[in-house]
Every structure is written in C-alpha cells, then in structure tokens.
C-alpha cells in the first residue's frame, strides 16, 4: 500500500469530493482544477493502491468497497490536516505555544501571580513554565536564553535587554504593632539602623540595596535573622525578633494577617520599579509577545487577601526579591 506513504492531501481531497458528488467534473469544478488533472491524480492513486477505487456508472461514479475504505481514511487525514493548519496558525498568532518566565518574588507576590492566573484562564492553549528567581539571576536567564522573558526589580539598564515598565512598589518598614516606631507616618533609613533587623538572604535585590545604602551612610546593618521568603520574614517580625524592610503592596496582606504595622520608608530610592525584560536583538515569539501585551495592558484589581507565596511551576529555588 505505497499510496498510504506517497499520496498528498490534494489528491485525497479530489478523490473524496468526486465520490461525494458522484462526478469527477463537478469535483474538478468545485476544487478549481482541470478535469484531466483531477482524473490523472485519482488514476495514480488507484495505481499505487493496486485496486479500483471507483467505478463509472450511467448516473455517475461510485466508490468500490476499497474506495469506501479510502473515503473514510481520506476524511480522517483531511480533518487532521485542517486541524494542523489551525494549530499552526494559532502558533503564528501566539494563541498556542509555550513561554518560559522567570520572575522576582516581589513582583510575583505583588501582582504577577494574579496576572498570570488571568492570562492562563484567557489563553488555555499557552503553557507557562514559571520559575522564581532573584532579579540578577532572572536577567542572566534571559540573556542566556533560559527564559523567554523575565520580570525584575529594575536597578539600571542592562546591555542586551529590552525593558518594558511593569508597575512598581514602595519599600516600607515592617514592625510589630507595639513597637515604639510603629506610630510614625514615615521613617528614614538612618532611623532604623540601630534596630535588630530581620532580612532577606544576601542575593536578593532588597538586601543588596539596603547594604549599599548603609555603606553610603558609613553604617552596618544589624542583621539578626536572615530568611528566604516574605512570609517567614513577617512571621519572625511578629514574634519580636526584629524589624524588616519589605515591598509595601506585596506584603500588605501578610502584614494585616499577622498584626504588623507598615511604615513608609521615606527615601527617594525606596520607590522601586518593576520591569519586563526580553532579549533586545530578537523579537519575542508570538506566545511571549501575547503575554507581554497582556501584562502591560490596564492592570486589574488584585484581591486583598493573605495568600501563600507564589511557587515555581517547574523548579523551586530560593526566593529572590
């Protein structure tokens, strides 16, 4: 049955249409192909099969028993061909595909996790591979093509990356409700450097920023506890082990749940920008472009409720901010 290997979709379409219309001439007219060419294709198909597929009657052509089998087969193949064409078009338009995303946990907790859940609901044919990484590691992942896009805490321009703004946040000081500084409306960084601090691990953007600003003041932070997540950090603060500096909007639900007071950090550098980054030299694939367009559209209202920290869909790594 060499025909099962060498036939083409157009030949199957001609054969099936001729059998359904019981006329080769009507089939050639419908498919806009010369009658001689249509007859030759069906003849070659019969030759490859090695048996008659149609017989000509006074009232038109009829499929033989083998022809009926070929008709059923042709319908299946043509249906699969149409499905393939639709799927490929969806890939081209970005409706179907696969996107690898790396993101800082500050961004994830603040709004990215919510936005990604909305994107997946609206685009079920696009699979997301999400990994939580510190911003520096996220940048490396994009530059080395380990991620299609990254969402980072922006700290400056990065060679090789195109950056799109994605909202932002303000750092705040998290304190137990009965702390002497809890009644303040705002605090300067110098106001808290004598306090015991609960801090994020050293590789995070927040820790690097605070260490740099402390050195600018000729001071050293009194870090008492270092943890890997906002949730544990808030828990340690609520237990009286120190105070901490966290992104305000991202941790507000946790602070409310644990009875913490968030006081705005009154420093110009405390306002942080989030950004979506991709390789500057390459246009994002259609699914990634679809996600970027979705994320940079008008932001939706985020439910204000305590919820666990977003986890990676592929691999769990220490949280970076």
N, C-alpha and C positions, 0 to 999 in steps of 0.2 A: 504494500500500500504506500508507494512512494508519494502519492498525492497528499498524504497527511503531513509530509515534510516539505513539499515543494510548492503547494498551492499558495495563492495570495488572496487577500481579503476581497479585492475587486472581482476576481473570478467566482468566489463563493457568493458574493452579492448578486452577480449576474445570474448564476445558476438558480439561486433561491428565488429571485424576483421572477424569472421565467417560469418556474414551476408554480408559483403562487398566481401569476397572471395567465398561466397556460398558453403563453405566447412569447416566442423569442423576440419578435418585432416590437411588441409592447414593452418588453423588458428593456430592450436597447433604447427605445424612445424615452422611457422614464429615466433611465440612467445616463442619457445623453451620450451614447456610444454607438458607433456604426454597427449595423446588424451583422455584417461579415465578421467584424472583430469579436462581437459577443458570441456568435456561433463557433468561431475558432477557439475561443477560450474554453467554452463548455466541451468542445470536442477533445481538446488537450487534457482536460480534467478526466474525461471518460477514459482516454488512453492511459493516463497514469494510474487510474484505479484498476483498469483491466476488465471493466464490465460496463454494460449500458446503464446509464443513469436516467435517461428519458426516452420515451417513445413518442413518435408523432402520430396523432390520430386526426380524423377529419375535423373534429371540434377543437383541436389544439394539442399541445404536448401534455404528457402525463409522466410523472416520475415512476420509475420501476421500484421494486422492493428495495434495491440498493440505493436508488435515488431518494426514497423516503428517509433512509438512514442518513444519507448525505445531507438532506434538508435539515434534519434535527441537529446534526453536527454543525452545519453552517450557521444556524440560528445561534447556537451556543458561542461559536467562535466570534461571530459578528457582534454579539452582545458584549463579550469580553473586550473586543476591540474598541467598542464605543465607551465602555467603562474606563479602559486605559486612557483613551483620549480625554475624557472628562477629568480623570485624576491628574494627568499631566498638565492640563490647563489650570487645574487648581494649584498645582505646584508653581506654575509660572506666575499666577496671580497672588501667590502667597497664602491661599486658603488652606493648603495642606502642606505639611512639612515637619521640620524638627529644628528647634532652636536651643542652643546651649547658652545658659545665662549664669554669670557669676555676680554676686552682689554682697555689699557690706550689710551686716546685720542691722545697723542703724536704719538703713533705707528699707530693709525688709520689714522691720517692726513698725516703722513709721507709716508706710503706705504701700510698699511694693508688693508685699504678700497679698494684700487686699486687691490691688490692681491685677496681679497675675491670676488670681482666682476668677475675677471678672473676665479676663482675656480668655482663659481656658473654657469658661462657660459659653462665651460667644464664638470661640474657634475650636470646637472639639477635635477637629482633624489635625491640629498642630500640637505636636508633643513638645513639652518643655523639659529640659534637663537643667535643674536649678541647683547651684552649689553656693553655699555661704562661705565667703572668703573676706579677709581684710582688704581694704581698698588697694593697697600696694600689690597684693597677690592677684587681685582681680585685674589690675592693669597688666600685669605680666601674662595672665591667662589670655587676655585679648590680643596682646602683641605677639604671642607665640601660637595664636590660632587654636588655643584650647577652649576658647569660648567665642561665641558669635557676637555677644555684646556683654558689657559689664555695667553695673550701676554702682557708683562710687561716691564717697565723700570727696568733693573736689578740693584739692590743695594747691593747684597750679596747673599750667599747661604741660602736656606730655607729648613729646615728639612721637609722631606716627599715629596718633589717635585723633579722631574727630569727636568732639564733645557736644552734647545737647543738654541744656538745663533740664533738671527734673526736680523742681520744688526745692526744699531745704528745711533746716531746723535750727533751733537756738539751744545752746548749751545752758543747763541750769544746775544749780547745786541742790542735791537731794539730801534732806536732813530728817531725823526723827521729829515728830510733831512737837516734842517738848524741848528741843534743842534751843539754846539761847539765841541763835541766829535765825530761828525759824520765823520770827515775826518781821524780819526785814523784807522790804519790797524788792531789793536788788542787792547783790554783793559783788565787790571787786575781787579779782583773783587773789590779790595780796591779803584780803580779809580772811582767807581760809587756809593759808599756807602753814599756820601754826596748828591746825587741826589734824587729827589722825584721819587718813584717807582710805576709803575702800576704792580700789582702782581696777580698771580692766587690765588684761595682760599687756605686756610691753609692745607687742607687734601691732596693736590697734592704733587707728588714726587718732582717737581721743588721747590715748596715753602719750603718743609721740608729741602731739600738740601741747599738752599740759607740761610735759617735761621741758620742751623748748621754751615755753613762756616762763617757767620757773627759773631756768638758767638766765634768761634775759633780766630777771629781777635780782639775780645773784643769790637765789634761794634753791633749796632742795625740797621736793615734796616728801611729806612724812607718810609714806605708804605703809599701811598696817596690814592690809589684806589685798591680794590680787585674785581676781576671779575671771571666768571666761564668758559670762553672759550677763545681760541686764537683769534678768530675773534673780539670779543668785546675788548680784550686787545689791539690788533693792532689799533682798532678804537680810543680808549682812548689815545694811544700814538700819533697817527696822529693829535689829537685835542690839543696836547700840555699839557696833564695832567701829564706827567712824562715819564720816560723811563722804559723798561722792559727787562727781560731775558727770552728767548724762545728757543726751539729747532730750529736750523737754517733751516734744509731742510724742516721741517714740515710747517714752516710759510713763507718760501721764496715767494710763490705765493701771499700770503696776503700782505706781505711787499711791493712787487713790485706794487701791485694794489693800495696801499694806500700811496705810495711815501715814505716809511720808509727806513732807512739805517740799515743794519745788520752788526755789527762789531763783529768779533770772540772774544769770552771770553777766554783769554789766561791763563787758569788754567788747571792743569792736570785732575782735577775732572770734568771738563766741557764736556769731551768726555763721552757720555753715551751709554751703551749697551742695546739693546732690546733683549728679550728672550721669547721663547715659553715654558710654564711650564705645566706639567701634573703630576698626582699622580705617585710617584716613585714605589709604591707597586703593581700597576695594569698596565697591558698592555692596551693602548688605544684601544677602539673599532675600527673595521676596517674603518668606515667612518671618525673618528677622525684621525686615522693614515694616511689615504689618504690625509686629509687636511694638516697635519704636513709635510708630504713628499712634497706636492705641495708648501707649504710656504718656505721650506728650499731648494728648487731647485734653479737654477740660476735665480737671480732677473731680472725682466723685466724692461724696460724703463718706467718711470712714466710720464704721460703728465704734463708739467709745465704750469698750468693754475690756476687762482683763482677758488676756489670752496668752497661751504659751508661745515662746519664741519660735519663729519660723525655722523649719528644719530643711536640710538639703534633700532634694528628691533623688540624688544619685549617691553622694558620698558625704558623710558627716565629718566636718573639720572644725577646729576651734573657731569660735565666733570672732569676727573682726568688725570693728566699728568704723 
